[in-house]
Amino acid sequence: MGYAIVWLINTLISLMIWFIIAQAILSWLVAFDVVNYRNRFVYSVGKFLDQVTRPLLEPFRRIIPSLGGIDISPIVVILLLQFISILFNRTAAPALIQLLG
């Protein structure tokens, strides 16, 4: 049971990182006019990624100013998620596995 919970937490962190990367790439594609939101599929994907990543990115966007029009909050959030993952795997995961088996 403990291994399953550790796997689930690590998978959720990895998914959030990939969602942030995908959202950043989509925003670049829209900014360079490769794709646009008039396409229903692009709009649906963009809306989904925005809804998933906004709760993590928005607090950092309020604190970190954009540097010349470049939003670096996704980089900060990805680094923070990596830090949380390492911290979890080195401290809480072994205790959780030992406790739950």
Stockholm file with secondary structure:
# STOCKHOLM 1.0

chainA/1-101         MGYAIVWLINTLISLMIWFIIAQAILSWLVAFDVVNYRNRFVYSVGKFLDQVTRPLLEPFRRIIPSLGGIDISPIVVILLLQFISILFNRTAAPALIQLLG
#=GR chainA/1-101 SS CHHHHHHHHHHHHHHHHHHHHHHHHHHHHHHTTSSCTTSHHHHHHHHHHHHHHHHHHHHHHHHSCCBTTBCCHHHHHHHHHHHHHHHIIIIIHHHHHHHHC
#=GC SS_cons         CHHHHHHHHHHHHHHHHHHHHHHHHHHHHHHTTSSCTTSHHHHHHHHHHHHHHHHHHHHHHHHSCCBTTBCCHHHHHHHHHHHHHHHIIIIIHHHHHHHHC
//
